[in-house]
């Protein structure tokens, strides 16, 4: 199985520009799929970590909460997880804390790979979006507008 330490030896994806955006999205999608982390673009954390069950409303909480290095439970996260768990159980499922942790780790990797191939202007966008999916979508929208504007300009000139 591959190691993420090989990132420096892999071909670098050029910085995202309006000229190369189609290839950039294609190459980054392939890279993230190859790393097994593109699912963080396609699926929300809640959808990934929620385990549906038969017999809605009869389950019990199996949620785990993370601890800080001193071994104490983060009360804010505990309340959040317990609230989510309760909501999910009413919907017929359970919150899987291990899958949520795995998702967070994979999403951080996806954000790293995406932001590593952005110019400074686009890199600043990363601070505005909390998820890899939201950043990916914002970049797609931004660069799709460029395509539409270019197409409109060509149609105006040739039409």
C-alpha positions in Angstrom: 0.0 0.0 0.0 1.3 3.5 -0.8 2.5 6.1 1.6 1.7 9.8 1.6 5.4 10.4 2.1 5.7 9.8 -1.7 3.9 13.1 -2.4 7.2 14.9 -3.1 8.2 12.2 -5.6 4.8 12.2 -7.5 4.3 14.5 -10.4 3.2 17.9 -9.1 -0.1 19.3 -10.3 0.4 22.8 -11.7 -1.2 25.7 -9.9 -4.8 26.3 -10.8 -5.4 28.9 -13.5 -8.2 29.8 -15.8 -6.2 28.4 -18.7 -5.6 25.0 -17.1 -8.7 24.6 -14.8 -10.3 21.7 -16.7 -7.1 19.6 -16.5 -6.5 20.8 -12.9 -9.8 19.5 -11.8 -9.4 16.2 -13.7 -5.9 15.6 -12.3 -6.8 16.5 -8.7 -9.8 14.3 -8.9 -7.7 11.4 -10.1 -5.0 12.1 -7.4 -7.6 12.2 -4.6 -9.3 9.1 -5.9 -5.9 7.4 -6.1 -5.4 8.3 -2.4 -8.9 7.0 -1.6 -10.0 10.4 -0.3 -12.1 11.9 -3.1 -15.2 10.6 -1.3 -14.8 13.6 1.0 -15.8 15.8 -2.0 -18.8 13.6 -2.8 -20.2 12.7 0.6 -20.8 14.7 3.7 -19.3 13.7 7.1 -22.7 13.1 8.4 -23.7 10.8 5.5 -20.4 8.9 5.9 -20.5 8.4 9.7 -24.2 7.7 10.1 -24.9 4.0 10.2 -28.5 3.3 9.3 -30.3 0.5 11.2 -33.5 -1.5 11.0 -36.0 -0.8 13.7 -35.8 3.0 14.0 -36.1 4.5 17.4 -35.0 1.3 19.3 -31.3 1.8 19.2 -29.1 2.9 22.1 -26.2 5.4 21.9 -22.8 4.1 20.9 -21.2 7.4 20.3 -17.6 8.0 21.4 -16.1 11.4 22.0 -12.5 12.4 21.5 -10.2 13.3 24.4 -7.5 15.9 24.6 -3.9 14.8 25.3 -4.6 15.1 29.1 -7.4 12.5 28.7 -10.4 14.8 29.3 -13.4 14.8 27.1 -14.1 18.0 25.1 -17.5 19.0 26.5 -18.5 21.0 23.4 -17.7 18.0 21.1 -19.4 15.6 23.6 -22.6 17.7 23.5 -22.5 17.9 19.7 -21.9 14.2 19.2 -24.6 13.3 21.7 -27.0 15.6 20.0 -26.2 14.1 16.6 -26.4 10.6 18.0 -29.8 11.3 19.4 -31.1 12.8 16.1 -29.7 10.0 14.1 -31.2 7.3 16.4 -34.6 8.9 15.9 -34.0 8.6 12.2 -33.0 4.9 12.6 -29.3 5.0 12.9 -26.2 5.5 15.0 -23.3 8.0 14.8 -20.0 6.1 14.2 -17.3 8.2 15.9 -14.5 6.1 14.3 -15.8 6.7 10.8 -16.2 10.4 11.6 -12.6 10.5 12.8 -11.5 8.7 9.6 -13.4 11.2 7.5 -11.8 14.2 9.3 -8.4 12.8 8.6 -9.1 12.1 5.0 -10.7 15.5 4.5 -7.6 17.2 5.9 -5.5 15.3 3.4 -7.9 16.3 0.6 -7.7 20.0 1.6 -3.9 19.7 1.7 -3.6 18.3 -1.8 -6.1 20.8 -3.2 -4.6 23.9 -1.5 -1.1 22.8 -2.4 -1.8 23.4 -6.0 -3.6 26.8 -5.7 -2.2 30.3 -6.3 -2.3 32.8 -3.4 -5.7 34.3 -4.4 -7.4 30.9 -4.5 -5.5 29.7 -1.5 -7.1 32.5 0.5 -10.5 31.0 -0.4 -9.6 27.9 1.6 -10.0 29.9 4.8 -13.6 30.8 3.8 -14.7 27.2 3.4 -14.7 24.6 6.2 -14.9 21.5 4.0 -13.0 20.1 1.1 -16.3 19.7 -0.7 -17.3 23.4 -0.2 -13.8 24.5 -1.4 -14.0 22.2 -4.4 -17.4 23.5 -5.3 -16.4 27.2 -4.9 -13.4 26.7 -7.2 -15.6 24.9 -9.8 -18.1 27.7 -9.7 -15.4 30.3 -10.0 -13.7 28.7 -12.9 -16.9 27.6 -14.7 -17.9 31.3 -14.8 -14.7 31.9 -16.7 -15.7 29.3 -19.2 -19.2 30.8 -19.6 -17.8 34.3 -20.0 -15.3 33.2 -22.6 -18.0 31.3 -24.5 -20.3 34.4 -24.4 -17.4 36.6 -25.6 -16.7 34.2 -28.5 -20.4 34.0 -29.4 -20.6 37.8 -29.3 -17.6 38.3 -31.5 -18.5 35.5 -34.0 -22.2 36.1 -33.9 
